[in-house]
Amino acid sequence: MTNLKVKFQLINNFLYLFLYGLILSLLTSTTTVLADEEQDLFKKVFGDSFVESSLELQILNKELGQILVRMQGDNIAAVETKTYYAKLNAILKKQIKVPKADWTKASELPFSLKYDPERLILNLMIDQKLLAPTFYDVGENLKAKYAGETIEPAPFAGNLSYSLDKTYGDEALGGDFFSASVNSFFNLNGYILSARGFYQDPSEEEGYWFRGDTNLTKDIESKKIRIQAGDIYTNSFSFLNSQSIGGVSIQKQFSIDPYSQPFTRGSEELKLTSRSQVKTFVNGNLYRQEVLPAGNYRLTNLPLLNGINFIRLEIKDAQGIVKIIDYDIPISIATLRKGVSNFALSSGSVFTDSDRERDYSDDNITSGYYQYGVNNYYTLGGFGQVETNYNLAGVSNGFITGVGNIFIDLANSQNSDTEEVGQAVAATWQYQPIGVSVRRAFALVLRAEKFFSDFRENSTSSGDLIDSNYESSVSIPLHKTFSLNLGFAKSIYQDESLDDRDTYRGSLNWRISPLITTNIYASKTVNSLGESETQASLFLNWRFGGEVNAFGSVFKNLEEDSTRVSLIKDNSNQLYNPRIAASFEKEAQRERVDLNTKVSTAMADLFVRGSYEEQDSEKLQMYGATLSSSILLAASGKSGVGFALGRPTQSSFALFKPSSELRDQKLAIKSTSPFADTESPIIGDLALPNLLSYQYREVQVDTGHLDIGTTLEQEKFVLLPKLKSGHLISLSDRGLLSVEGTLLKDGQPVKLKVGKLGKNVFFTDRKGYFFVDGMTQGEFTLEVVGEGMKKISIPAKNKKGFLNLGEIELR
């Protein structure tokens, strides 16, 4: 009996497993068949057609910007080659060769892409070992984000920025005069010729022209090196002072790549044993919150300030356990990372500006310095200056430590004219823990200089020789809303008969409310003759709340018993909206009222001003107007020549050249402001001025005022201006139609069907209505699978807008 039960149980289990396997097989087969049918349906309807779309690319939950792909349903058919490989090479250890084809098939990609249809993002599937040294980067990697998306400047760009000013008034306030100033540059393939100057025409004197700085500049971007010739300014370093010369210079220019971090910064290691949510606080502020996989990370590329920064991590692991880690990370912008070098070398003749001309001396001067990061905590530098009768040389040592930044400099000078030889030693200590607590808001700087014999910092130095200098400044937080700043300086002369020169200064900053701040400043200086000079002032600034964009300030000079009250109605850089500023000044024997107005347009800035003053019994007045504008040119082989009259600019710019179909319509360009930075002018192209060199700028075309049915080929652009460069961007109408109609079969609506008009896919509703965007003129076949087809003709007269095809009977 027992054996029978066992056999029955075995048979029962066998039948159960058989049925389970059969059901599972049927389900799997059904799923596969459905998937195959779905792909077959897609191919039957769409054929080999695809849809181009921009999707967000991510890796390890970090955004890498947009990438253009070709989609067939939910499958990736191909990616735009340039952008894909540019982003890869921005994050990989080893660079990958970029194919020549414009598009790369998904099956041929070195690293696959996984599409998330719910979030509409692409995940880049790369082994973490292949990535460049893994940094725990709480900031955006803009190089990777915009890789392959940026538009290069035009090969040629020119700017003639000018200002015309006419003033009428009493002689005591400057009299009648006319002045004009120009600031121009021409950029040909990165070679930049710049020139400045102004014309002055007083009413009672003969007018004259003054030539300002003129120079030729070339940046070698791959090396971060800038070469200049003409009127230039040498660099200051340690005891080496800056000079204005006519000559040549070559120097390291880290601003060519502002997103790199050449200076020394401390770093810490972080190890995550499981997937964790990490909140990063930098100096008391939550900077970023993200989820990171398990791994080793280095805390670098944080938005740190010069000093000792307070970093706090709140780590919540997979089990929900929260761990808090605090770090003190020192940073010094005066020192370099290990292996990084910095240098400058200049040679030429010193020039000085007189009232009407620039004079160049006959003597030559050569100066320069070299700095090298020996390791992440020590930077060594050397400097020198050679003139006909004067020499200066020295070394600089920079140390970054947990108790502050320390600098020790030594120098030797020799003047053959005066037969003076001397030495100097300087030591500086900067202690600045940064954060939100009282202890961390404290900052201290101490500097001591000792001079031996006849040390002079330059060939023109004269006067009494200094034996030693001592300087100190301290910032003491007394409360969250106010802090006290104190400073002291003392100079001791080698001539013991002279008194020391002492300077005392102090200021109190008080944030009374989020809208009101005040500053009290006082200083006293006692010179070598025992004479003293005292200054004391009170400054109050008030920002009006609500929708009123206005500011008010009061300045009181307690020593001279004078008061100035100012009111400003700002316009937030909105075009055609005036910015108005008014001020009232009162002194013992004088009262004055000033009124200034600025109106910015797409083509120029207009300033109107007036003043009224009473001095004793005399009444004076002055009024005038200034027009500031620029003539901008750019040319490229792709977009042709662009021209604009724009707002004044001293740096890079971008021109947006509308096609002939868009010339009569209103366009606007938006960038960093909620308002338009520029809009369609009366003459020329649209001009976006004052772009920062070597810094990314996202630009959006505002199409809200375009005619119905008008669409642009591209509305969003990422610009990377170079030094004094000009972009030329073509704005073109897609020249496409939006077509609508109703489909019938035997007089009845073709409901809820998928169809094609040419290569464009559409869907019908329950009434047979369909809508297709992006059509051109010509002959097309309208087809609905299983229902029939119809030849459709779109006449050449229909270039854009909407076209209603009415009722269409399928055959």
MOMO-V96589 format. One record per backbone hydrogen bond with DSSP energy under -1.0 kcal/mol. NH is the residue of the N-H (numbers start at 1). CO is the residue of the C=O. E is the energy in kcal/mol with one decimal. If there is no record, write none. Layout:
nh->NH co->CO e->E
nh->NH co->CO e->E
//
This chain:
nh->5 co->1 e->-1.9
nh->6 co->2 e->-2.1
nh->7 co->3 e->-2.6
nh->8 co->4 e->-2.6
nh->9 co->5 e->-2.4
nh->10 co->6 e->-2.3
nh->11 co->7 e->-2.5
nh->12 co->8 e->-2.3
nh->13 co->9 e->-2.4
nh->14 co->10 e->-2.2
nh->15 co->11 e->-2.5
nh->16 co->12 e->-2.2
nh->17 co->13 e->-2.6
nh->18 co->14 e->-2.5
nh->19 co->15 e->-2.6
nh->20 co->16 e->-2.5
nh->21 co->17 e->-2.6
nh->22 co->18 e->-2.4
nh->23 co->19 e->-2.6
nh->24 co->20 e->-2.6
nh->25 co->21 e->-2.4
nh->26 co->22 e->-2.4
nh->27 co->23 e->-2.7
nh->28 co->24 e->-2.6
nh->29 co->25 e->-2.7
nh->30 co->26 e->-2.8
nh->31 co->27 e->-2.7
nh->32 co->28 e->-2.6
nh->33 co->29 e->-2.8
nh->34 co->30 e->-3.1
nh->35 co->31 e->-2.7
nh->36 co->32 e->-2.9
nh->37 co->33 e->-3.3
nh->38 co->34 e->-2.7
nh->39 co->35 e->-2.3
nh->40 co->36 e->-3.0
nh->41 co->37 e->-3.2
nh->42 co->38 e->-2.3
nh->43 co->39 e->-2.7
nh->44 co->40 e->-2.7
nh->45 co->41 e->-2.4
nh->46 co->42 e->-3.6
nh->47 co->43 e->-1.6
nh->49 co->46 e->-1.7
nh->51 co->71 e->-2.5
nh->53 co->69 e->-2.4
nh->55 co->67 e->-2.4
nh->57 co->65 e->-3.0
nh->58 co->122 e->-2.7
nh->59 co->62 e->-2.0
nh->62 co->59 e->-1.8
nh->64 co->57 e->-3.2
nh->67 co->55 e->-2.0
nh->69 co->53 e->-2.8
nh->70 co->78 e->-2.9
nh->71 co->51 e->-3.1
nh->72 co->75 e->-2.7
nh->75 co->72 e->-1.6
nh->77 co->70 e->-3.1
nh->78 co->70 e->-1.3
nh->79 co->104 e->-2.4
nh->80 co->68 e->-2.7
nh->81 co->102 e->-2.5
nh->84 co->80 e->-2.0
nh->85 co->81 e->-2.5
nh->86 co->82 e->-1.9
nh->87 co->83 e->-2.1
nh->88 co->84 e->-1.8
nh->89 co->85 e->-2.6
nh->91 co->88 e->-1.7
nh->92 co->88 e->-1.7
nh->93 co->130 e->-2.5
nh->104 co->79 e->-2.6
nh->106 co->77 e->-2.2
nh->108 co->105 e->-1.5
nh->109 co->106 e->-1.1
nh->114 co->123 e->-2.4
nh->116 co->121 e->-2.7
nh->120 co->116 e->-1.6
nh->121 co->116 e->-1.3
nh->122 co->56 e->-3.1
nh->123 co->114 e->-2.8
nh->124 co->58 e->-3.1
nh->125 co->112 e->-2.3
nh->126 co->124 e->-1.1
nh->130 co->127 e->-2.0
nh->131 co->128 e->-1.1
nh->132 co->91 e->-3.2
nh->136 co->298 e->-3.0
nh->137 co->135 e->-1.5
nh->142 co->140 e->-1.4
nh->145 co->141 e->-2.6
nh->146 co->142 e->-2.5
nh->149 co->146 e->-2.3
nh->150 co->146 e->-1.1
nh->151 co->718 e->-2.2
nh->154 co->726 e->-2.8
nh->156 co->635 e->-1.6
nh->157 co->187 e->-2.1
nh->158 co->633 e->-2.7
nh->159 co->185 e->-2.8
nh->160 co->631 e->-2.2
nh->161 co->183 e->-2.0
nh->162 co->629 e->-2.7
nh->163 co->181 e->-2.1
nh->164 co->627 e->-2.7
nh->165 co->179 e->-2.9
nh->166 co->625 e->-2.3
nh->167 co->177 e->-2.4
nh->168 co->623 e->-3.0
nh->170 co->621 e->-1.9
nh->173 co->170 e->-1.6
nh->174 co->171 e->-1.8
nh->175 co->170 e->-2.5
nh->177 co->167 e->-1.9
nh->178 co->201 e->-1.6
nh->179 co->165 e->-2.4
nh->180 co->199 e->-2.4
nh->181 co->163 e->-2.0
nh->182 co->197 e->-2.7
nh->183 co->161 e->-2.8
nh->184 co->195 e->-2.8
nh->185 co->159 e->-2.1
nh->186 co->193 e->-2.0
nh->187 co->157 e->-3.5
nh->188 co->191 e->-2.4
nh->189 co->155 e->-3.4
nh->191 co->188 e->-1.7
nh->192 co->217 e->-2.9
nh->193 co->186 e->-2.6
nh->194 co->215 e->-2.8
nh->195 co->184 e->-2.2
nh->196 co->213 e->-1.3
nh->197 co->182 e->-1.7
nh->198 co->210 e->-2.2
nh->199 co->180 e->-3.8
nh->200 co->208 e->-2.6
nh->201 co->178 e->-2.6
nh->203 co->176 e->-2.2
nh->208 co->200 e->-2.4
nh->210 co->198 e->-3.1
nh->212 co->196 e->-2.6
nh->215 co->194 e->-1.9
nh->216 co->229 e->-3.0
nh->217 co->192 e->-2.6
nh->218 co->227 e->-2.5
nh->220 co->225 e->-3.4
nh->225 co->220 e->-1.9
nh->226 co->251 e->-2.8
nh->227 co->218 e->-2.8
nh->228 co->249 e->-2.5
nh->229 co->216 e->-2.0
nh->230 co->247 e->-3.0
nh->231 co->214 e->-2.7
nh->232 co->245 e->-2.7
nh->234 co->243 e->-2.8
nh->237 co->240 e->-2.0
nh->240 co->237 e->-3.0
nh->245 co->232 e->-2.4
nh->246 co->349 e->-2.9
nh->247 co->230 e->-2.7
nh->248 co->347 e->-2.5
nh->249 co->228 e->-2.4
nh->250 co->345 e->-2.4
nh->251 co->226 e->-2.0
nh->252 co->343 e->-2.9
nh->253 co->224 e->-3.3
nh->256 co->253 e->-1.6
nh->257 co->254 e->-1.5
nh->260 co->257 e->-1.7
nh->264 co->335 e->-1.1
nh->266 co->330 e->-3.3
nh->270 co->297 e->-3.0
nh->272 co->295 e->-2.7
nh->276 co->292 e->-2.4
nh->277 co->316 e->-2.9
nh->278 co->290 e->-3.2
nh->279 co->314 e->-2.4
nh->280 co->288 e->-2.5
nh->281 co->312 e->-3.1
nh->282 co->285 e->-2.8
nh->283 co->310 e->-3.2
nh->285 co->282 e->-1.6
nh->287 co->280 e->-2.8
nh->288 co->280 e->-1.2
nh->290 co->278 e->-2.1
nh->292 co->276 e->-2.6
nh->295 co->272 e->-1.7
nh->297 co->270 e->-3.4
nh->299 co->268 e->-2.9
nh->300 co->298 e->-1.6
nh->304 co->302 e->-2.3
nh->307 co->331 e->-1.4
nh->308 co->432 e->-3.4
nh->309 co->329 e->-2.9
nh->311 co->327 e->-2.8
nh->312 co->281 e->-2.3
nh->313 co->325 e->-3.0
nh->314 co->279 e->-2.4
nh->315 co->323 e->-3.3
nh->316 co->277 e->-2.8
nh->317 co->321 e->-2.1
nh->320 co->317 e->-1.8
nh->323 co->315 e->-2.9
nh->325 co->313 e->-2.4
nh->327 co->311 e->-3.0
nh->329 co->309 e->-2.6
nh->331 co->307 e->-2.2
nh->332 co->264 e->-1.8
nh->337 co->262 e->-2.7
nh->339 co->373 e->-3.0
nh->340 co->337 e->-1.9
nh->342 co->371 e->-2.6
nh->344 co->369 e->-1.9
nh->345 co->250 e->-2.4
nh->346 co->367 e->-3.0
nh->347 co->248 e->-2.4
nh->348 co->365 e->-2.2
nh->349 co->246 e->-2.2
nh->351 co->244 e->-2.1
nh->352 co->359 e->-2.3
nh->354 co->357 e->-2.8
nh->359 co->352 e->-3.0
nh->361 co->350 e->-2.8
nh->365 co->348 e->-3.0
nh->366 co->386 e->-2.5
nh->367 co->346 e->-2.2
nh->368 co->384 e->-2.2
nh->369 co->344 e->-2.0
nh->370 co->382 e->-2.7
nh->371 co->342 e->-3.1
nh->372 co->380 e->-2.8
nh->373 co->340 e->-2.5
nh->374 co->372 e->-1.1
nh->374 co->378 e->-1.1
nh->375 co->378 e->-1.7
nh->379 co->398 e->-2.5
nh->380 co->372 e->-2.4
nh->381 co->396 e->-2.7
nh->382 co->370 e->-2.7
nh->383 co->394 e->-2.3
nh->384 co->368 e->-2.4
nh->385 co->392 e->-3.0
nh->386 co->366 e->-3.4
nh->387 co->390 e->-3.2
nh->391 co->414 e->-2.4
nh->392 co->385 e->-2.5
nh->393 co->412 e->-2.2
nh->394 co->383 e->-2.1
nh->395 co->410 e->-1.9
nh->396 co->381 e->-3.0
nh->397 co->408 e->-1.9
nh->398 co->379 e->-2.7
nh->399 co->406 e->-3.3
nh->400 co->377 e->-1.7
nh->401 co->404 e->-1.5
nh->404 co->401 e->-1.4
nh->405 co->430 e->-2.5
nh->406 co->399 e->-2.6
nh->407 co->428 e->-2.4
nh->408 co->397 e->-2.4
nh->409 co->426 e->-2.7
nh->410 co->395 e->-2.4
nh->411 co->424 e->-2.3
nh->412 co->393 e->-3.0
nh->413 co->422 e->-2.7
nh->414 co->391 e->-2.3
nh->415 co->420 e->-3.0
nh->416 co->389 e->-1.9
nh->419 co->415 e->-1.0
nh->420 co->415 e->-1.5
nh->422 co->413 e->-2.2
nh->423 co->452 e->-1.5
nh->424 co->411 e->-2.3
nh->425 co->450 e->-2.4
nh->426 co->409 e->-2.7
nh->427 co->448 e->-2.4
nh->428 co->407 e->-2.7
nh->429 co->446 e->-2.8
nh->430 co->405 e->-3.0
nh->431 co->444 e->-3.3
nh->434 co->308 e->-4.2
nh->441 co->437 e->-1.3
nh->443 co->475 e->-1.7
nh->444 co->431 e->-3.2
nh->445 co->473 e->-2.5
nh->446 co->429 e->-2.4
nh->447 co->471 e->-2.6
nh->448 co->427 e->-2.4
nh->449 co->469 e->-2.8
nh->450 co->425 e->-2.9
nh->451 co->467 e->-2.7
nh->452 co->423 e->-3.1
nh->454 co->421 e->-2.2
nh->461 co->458 e->-1.2
nh->467 co->492 e->-3.3
nh->468 co->492 e->-1.7
nh->469 co->449 e->-2.1
nh->470 co->490 e->-2.4
nh->471 co->447 e->-2.8
nh->472 co->488 e->-2.4
nh->473 co->445 e->-2.1
nh->474 co->486 e->-2.7
nh->475 co->443 e->-2.7
nh->476 co->484 e->-3.7
nh->478 co->482 e->-1.3
nh->479 co->482 e->-1.8
nh->483 co->509 e->-2.0
nh->484 co->476 e->-3.1
nh->485 co->507 e->-3.1
nh->486 co->474 e->-2.7
nh->487 co->505 e->-2.6
nh->488 co->472 e->-2.5
nh->489 co->503 e->-2.2
nh->490 co->470 e->-2.7
nh->491 co->501 e->-2.4
nh->492 co->468 e->-2.9
nh->494 co->465 e->-2.4
nh->498 co->495 e->-1.9
nh->499 co->528 e->-1.7
nh->501 co->491 e->-2.3
nh->502 co->526 e->-2.0
nh->503 co->489 e->-2.6
nh->504 co->524 e->-2.9
nh->505 co->487 e->-2.2
nh->506 co->522 e->-2.7
nh->507 co->485 e->-2.5
nh->508 co->520 e->-2.3
nh->509 co->483 e->-2.5
nh->510 co->518 e->-2.8
nh->511 co->481 e->-3.9
nh->512 co->510 e->-1.1
nh->513 co->516 e->-1.9
nh->517 co->541 e->-2.3
nh->518 co->510 e->-2.3
nh->519 co->539 e->-3.0
nh->520 co->508 e->-2.2
nh->521 co->537 e->-2.5
nh->522 co->506 e->-2.6
nh->523 co->535 e->-2.7
nh->524 co->504 e->-2.8
nh->525 co->533 e->-2.6
nh->526 co->502 e->-3.0
nh->527 co->531 e->-2.9
nh->530 co->527 e->-1.9
nh->533 co->525 e->-2.4
nh->535 co->523 e->-2.7
nh->537 co->521 e->-2.8
nh->538 co->556 e->-2.3
nh->539 co->519 e->-3.1
nh->540 co->554 e->-2.7
nh->541 co->517 e->-3.1
nh->542 co->552 e->-3.7
nh->543 co->515 e->-2.9
nh->544 co->550 e->-1.9
nh->550 co->548 e->-1.5
nh->551 co->568 e->-2.5
nh->552 co->542 e->-3.0
nh->553 co->566 e->-2.4
nh->554 co->540 e->-2.5
nh->555 co->564 e->-2.9
nh->556 co->538 e->-3.0
nh->557 co->562 e->-2.6
nh->558 co->536 e->-1.5
nh->559 co->536 e->-1.2
nh->561 co->557 e->-1.1
nh->562 co->557 e->-1.5
nh->563 co->586 e->-2.3
nh->564 co->555 e->-2.7
nh->565 co->584 e->-2.7
nh->566 co->553 e->-2.7
nh->567 co->582 e->-3.0
nh->568 co->551 e->-2.9
nh->569 co->580 e->-3.3
nh->570 co->549 e->-1.9
nh->574 co->571 e->-1.8
nh->576 co->600 e->-3.6
nh->577 co->574 e->-1.4
nh->579 co->598 e->-2.8
nh->580 co->569 e->-1.9
nh->581 co->596 e->-2.9
nh->582 co->567 e->-2.8
nh->583 co->594 e->-2.2
nh->584 co->565 e->-2.6
nh->585 co->592 e->-3.0
nh->586 co->563 e->-2.7
nh->587 co->590 e->-3.6
nh->591 co->614 e->-1.9
nh->592 co->585 e->-2.5
nh->593 co->612 e->-2.8
nh->594 co->583 e->-2.3
nh->595 co->610 e->-2.5
nh->596 co->581 e->-3.1
nh->597 co->608 e->-2.6
nh->598 co->579 e->-2.3
nh->599 co->606 e->-2.6
nh->601 co->604 e->-2.9
nh->605 co->628 e->-2.9
nh->606 co->599 e->-2.8
nh->607 co->626 e->-2.8
nh->608 co->597 e->-2.4
nh->609 co->624 e->-2.4
nh->610 co->595 e->-2.0
nh->611 co->622 e->-3.4
nh->612 co->593 e->-2.4
nh->613 co->620 e->-2.8
nh->614 co->591 e->-2.7
nh->615 co->618 e->-2.4
nh->616 co->589 e->-1.4
nh->618 co->615 e->-2.8
nh->620 co->613 e->-3.6
nh->622 co->611 e->-2.2
nh->623 co->168 e->-2.8
nh->624 co->609 e->-2.2
nh->625 co->166 e->-2.1
nh->626 co->607 e->-2.5
nh->627 co->164 e->-2.6
nh->628 co->605 e->-2.6
nh->629 co->162 e->-2.2
nh->630 co->646 e->-1.7
nh->631 co->160 e->-2.2
nh->632 co->644 e->-2.9
nh->633 co->158 e->-2.7
nh->634 co->642 e->-1.8
nh->635 co->156 e->-2.1
nh->636 co->640 e->-2.6
nh->640 co->636 e->-1.8
nh->642 co->634 e->-3.6
nh->644 co->632 e->-2.0
nh->646 co->630 e->-2.2
nh->652 co->691 e->-1.2
nh->653 co->725 e->-2.1
nh->654 co->688 e->-1.8
nh->655 co->727 e->-3.1
nh->656 co->686 e->-2.7
nh->657 co->729 e->-3.1
nh->659 co->731 e->-1.9
nh->662 co->659 e->-1.2
nh->665 co->662 e->-1.7
nh->668 co->702 e->-1.1
nh->669 co->678 e->-2.9
nh->670 co->700 e->-3.0
nh->677 co->669 e->-2.8
nh->678 co->669 e->-1.2
nh->680 co->667 e->-2.2
nh->685 co->643 e->-3.4
nh->686 co->656 e->-2.1
nh->688 co->654 e->-3.1
nh->691 co->652 e->-2.6
nh->694 co->721 e->-2.9
nh->695 co->692 e->-1.4
nh->697 co->719 e->-2.2
nh->699 co->717 e->-3.0
nh->700 co->670 e->-2.9
nh->701 co->715 e->-3.0
nh->702 co->668 e->-3.1
nh->706 co->703 e->-1.6
nh->710 co->707 e->-2.1
nh->713 co->732 e->-2.4
nh->717 co->699 e->-2.8
nh->719 co->697 e->-2.9
nh->720 co->151 e->-1.1
nh->727 co->653 e->-2.0
nh->729 co->655 e->-2.9
nh->731 co->657 e->-2.9
nh->734 co->711 e->-2.9
nh->737 co->775 e->-3.3
nh->738 co->801 e->-2.7
nh->739 co->772 e->-3.3
nh->740 co->803 e->-2.2
nh->741 co->770 e->-1.6
nh->742 co->806 e->-2.5
nh->743 co->768 e->-2.5
nh->744 co->808 e->-3.0
nh->745 co->748 e->-2.8
nh->748 co->745 e->-1.4
nh->750 co->743 e->-2.1
nh->751 co->749 e->-1.1
nh->755 co->762 e->-2.5
nh->756 co->783 e->-2.6
nh->757 co->760 e->-3.1
nh->758 co->781 e->-1.9
nh->760 co->757 e->-1.8
nh->762 co->755 e->-2.6
nh->764 co->753 e->-2.2
nh->765 co->769 e->-1.6
nh->768 co->765 e->-1.8
nh->770 co->741 e->-2.4
nh->772 co->739 e->-3.4
nh->775 co->737 e->-2.6
nh->778 co->794 e->-2.0
nh->780 co->792 e->-3.1
nh->782 co->790 e->-3.4
nh->783 co->756 e->-2.6
nh->784 co->788 e->-2.6
nh->787 co->784 e->-2.5
nh->788 co->784 e->-2.0
nh->790 co->782 e->-2.3
nh->792 co->780 e->-3.4
nh->794 co->778 e->-2.7
nh->798 co->795 e->-1.3
nh->799 co->797 e->-1.2
nh->803 co->738 e->-2.3
nh->805 co->740 e->-3.3
nh->808 co->742 e->-3.0
nh->810 co->744 e->-2.8
nh->811 co->789 e->-1.9
//
